[in-house]
Amino acid sequence: MINILYEDNHIIAVVKPAGVLTQGDSSGDPSLMEEVKKYLKEKYKKPGNVFLGLVHRLDKPVSGIVLFGKTSKGASRLSEQFRNHTVQKTYHAIVVGKPKESRGVITEKINKISFFAEGFTNKSDAELLQEIKKATKTRTAELSWEVVKVGKPFDAAQGKSVYTLLKILPKTGRFHQIRVQMANMGCPILGDVKYSPSQKQLPDKSIGLAATAISFKSATEGKTINLEIPLPESWNKYT
């Protein structure tokens, strides 16, 4: 069952569970995009193919809010907002360790740029990764973070440590930006074995990162839409 947060004539916002692809790839695994298309086809009794514009994506192990354009106008208007950085995104993360400060801003150069909707709409995850690998430029990545709660201690291989719940506001949208920058800060995201190989993968293969809120403008009236979801229940054991 699809969890729909918002829908109008041009835009639909849904919650992506961790472990589900945003867009289908060569693996043949189910994707959120196909599920939303199926929902629209059944709800509106649409014949033939259903249009659905991909304007951003979340990594497979990440949960949270995803926006789609139901029409070309909706997709175009959303894409423009993402390009102009007027979409406000909020993430929460469970990280391993405790930052030295209670809040901070990270600005650094990182490799592997991200692509906006017109650059990756028709590309699979595998194709996108190949393009990223070819990229030689570095881009500035910036985000702000603050400690929400210091969670439960645990015995790590390197000694006693704790989990920490962070609120993260990305100001740029680079590929794997939050995952890379948290690891670089010395507080990798829980379960993210790609950027913290010493960790163990979580049983459901998710990571402790969720897109919990988003603010954007509607496609035609220009009114502000604010959406928010609660933290994953599975995080309670760490906080």
Summary of the structure (lengths in Angstrom):
residues: 239
radius of gyration: 18.0
end to end distance: 28.0
largest distance: 59.6
contacts: 729
relative contact order: 0.20
helix: 21%
strand: 36%
